[in-house]
Amino acid sequence: MSLSKKRYVYVVVDDYSRFTWVFFLAHKEEAFDYFVKFSNRVENEKGLKISRIRSDHGREFENAKFDELCIEKGYKQEFSAPRTPQQNGVVERKNRTLQELARTMLHEFAVPKFLWAEAVNTACHVINRACIRSKLKKTPFELWVGRTPNISYFRVFGSKCFVLDESPKVTKFDAKSLTGIFVGYSNTSKAYRVYLPTSRVVIESINVKFNENANEKTEEGNSIVGIQDGATTQEIEFQPKDELPPVIIEEPLNRVGDNLIGGVNHEENTIDSTQDETPHDEPQPMPQPVHEPPEVLREVSSHPLSNVIGDPREGVRTRSGLNQMVGHCAFVSQLEPKSFKEANVDPNWIVAMQEELNQFERNQVWELVSLPSGKQVIGTKWVYRNKLDELGNVVRNKARLVAQGFKQQEGIDFEETFAPVARLESIRMLLAYASNKGFTLFQMDVKSAFLNGWIDEEVYVQQPPGFVDHFNPDHVFKLHKALYGLKQAPRAWYGRLCTFLLDNGFIRGKMDTTLFTKKRDDHLLLVQIYVDDIIFGSTNATLAQEFSSLMSSEFEMSMMGELNFFLGLQIKQLQDGIFISQTKYAKELIKKFGVEDSKSLDTPMGKSANIDADEKGKPMDITLYRGIIGSLLYLTASRPDIMYAVCLCARYQANPKESHHKAVKRILRYVKGTQNLGLWYGKQTELDLVGYTDADFAGDRMDRKSTSGTCQFLGGSLVSWSSRKQTSVALSTAEAEYVAAGSCCTQLLWMMQTLRDYELEFQKVPISCDNTSAILISKNPVLHSRTKHIEIRHHFIRDHVEKGDVELVYIDTKEQIADIFTKPLPTQQHLELRFKLGMLELKD
């Protein structure tokens, strides 16, 4: 998949001139729409009608729509014989040429594969202007346009370049340029297209300097560094503007589709079309170490690279001493250093540290002072992390300077520390609401968010390792704003963000204080905060755009775009709903815990599973067991089908035995066979709230306590679920079911109050229960031998039933969805209830 989420390349060739156009499609069905636009444009441009169209027998071309178009326009449609690509030789050959050129261009400078669409588009642009049509002794551009093309503006694809940073936030001493990768030419203006690895965006600019020889070597082995200015006064010819849609925020390549369309051999004025084949996943060549001057990497402001301990120009080796470059991918390092000493030999990490300190200067985080007498100084440390996308690819190296907050003293260095974060149920409710209303959710990340929070305490920290002021080595930094690692940093950031949003007309949620809303006319803007990650969307796209601009005006933002990866959840927003999964994480678990070669199973736990403390069993590694349980608990964020099994095994973390290890391994084997499962949030006509509750009476073999299982749906989408052992022993099934219903009621009440901020009101929310006695107890305050002993706190559900907030309704046991959260089930019943939860596999 390309950055703009395109899977297929659709190639069109003019048979006479061999002039070629490329279009990029997310789905094959789009081919017809693209061809209609294309035919209208070229016929208007040339004043000629298309004579014939030749393609293969793909359904995207051999269909009713194309037939009607050909009849209406008078086109003659021809098809190549099955499995006879030579009858479509012109475009088949062009398809191969574009693919080979694009592959070579990507591998020359180890350009990320998800830029394949840019490579194909650039290859097409160059072929049209540089290749001679042998029979006519002219280029396709000359034959199509009627004049000789100007190619003096051509640059080396994939070469390092530097784009003028025209952001209004750039100050006098900030770096004036952004490091990028040259990926082609604009289709809509006289400009170059540049990919910025740090922000994963493609921008267009004419103010570009190129370093096309960065990877070339002299005989002595030194790098040849040649910086060239981008063309600013030359006349540049570009392709028609529909060849490649403008790309702002895109995502990495998964695959390129199957053959789409064919070509023609006849020397006539016809139009042919094709689709690119899937490029082979070949290993990228390992780039050689490049010894460049530090100035080429980045301009520096307050901390010149000369202040850094060591020589940043030295070649990079891995810790094991292999002759490999750490920076195997373009402009990012693949390894995470464990210390400053390791990071200091890699220019990528040196630049990352410099960027972090530049953030400190821009945000006025601190000032260099001498340490006052009697004051404590807190140490600092560098922490290095690679930022990954939803497919696990490294997209950015992030160096974070953190304070050693464990040395802080309460009452002196900090006071309050609590800061709210969004619950996963809140995130899923927002997703369900967006799916129901049919609007797109976006995400953004506040860059170095904690550096924006003001602190009231007087705190001093040491100078960063490797960046000590030569003139004042004994000085310390006095903090004006929070630093990562300080105990009060999260609270300071939340306070700053909350104040900013409230001052700009937002309303904070009364129940969920991480939810902020803003209403305009009949439209609602929703903003959900998770520390420095922000999800937002609106029924009015203008409100979402305004919020994005508002945040960018106050804070430095990064990674803005459609919501697709959040807190480990892979999120696909489609026209008919939203799909939530953790496929990537599930695959990592399977590999991490060694079940790759194990046979997959149909259920997470056998129907006759007998799990208890097993006091006489053989002990196992407690750390390993807890690691598996913790990993599986995180997987339940989108996998309610394993909730009961994982929670049951989690009860034995204090003293795990081999029998418990076999049980969790079975869960992993089930995950192996269902790793693509996820939650589907489809569009529903009604946005209703529904709860289900069930209990397994005396299910625990050791203490005979029951297990409560509950789940809640919003608009037909599962947003909350739980499986918990009850705290007291129930004397009857009715009592166990009654206690479970109370647990479901508490969650529904929280959801009802939270959804009031969505301007949604609910009354008599149904709670489906399969026990008639429990339903009667909730309605009638009877006191007899079977209910008089029930703890008072469990009777609160009666009050809410009487008020009309909730209502217990009967459901047949076979239809009870919450049954999956209380006990192991037979395979068929497990599959049926899993489907009713809204779990399915999404086909590409």
Buried (B, 14 or more C-beta within 10 A) or exposed (E): BBBBBBBBBBBBBBBBBBBBBBBBBBEBEBBBEBBBEBBEBBBEEEEEEBBBBBBBEBEBBEEEBBEEBBEEBEBEBBBBEEEEBEBBBBBBBBBEBBBEBBBEBBBBBBBBBBBBBBBBBBBBBBBBBEBEBEEEEBBBBBBBBEEEBBEEBBBBBBBBBBBBBEEEEBEEEBBBBBBBBBBBBBBBBBBBBBBBBBBBBBBBBBBBBBBBBBBEEEEEEEBEBEBBEBBEEEEBBBBEEBBBBBBEBBBBBEEBBEBBBBBBBBEEBBBBBBBBBEBEEEEBEEBEBBBBEBEBBBBBBBBEBEBBEEEBBEEBBEEEEEEBBBBBBBBBBBBBBEEBEBBBBBBBBBBBBBBBBBBBBBBEBBEEEEBEEEEEBBBBBBBBEBBEBBBEBBBBBBBBBBBBBEEBEEEEBBEEBEBBEBBBBBBBBBBBBBBBBEBEBBBBBBBBBBBBBEBEBEBBBBBBBBBBBEEEEEBBBBBEBBBBBBBBBBBBBBBBBBEBBEEBEBEBBEBBBBBBBBBBEEBBBBBBBBBBBBBBBBBBEEBBEBBBEBBBEBBBBBBBBBBBBBBEBBBBBEEEBBBBBBBBBBBBBBEEBEBEEBEBBEBBBBEEBEBBBBEEBEEBEEEEBBEBBEBBBBBBBBBBBBBBBBBBBBBBBEBBBEBBBEBBBBBBBBBBBBBBBBBBBBBBEEBBBBBBBBBBBBBBEEEEBBBBBBBBBBBBBBBBBBBBBBEBEBBBBBBBBBBBBBBBBEBBBBBBBBBBBBEBEBEEBBBBBBBEBBBEBBEEEEEEEBBEEBEEEBBEBBEBBEEEBBBBEEBEEEEBBBBBBBBBBEEEBBBBBBEBBBBBEBEE
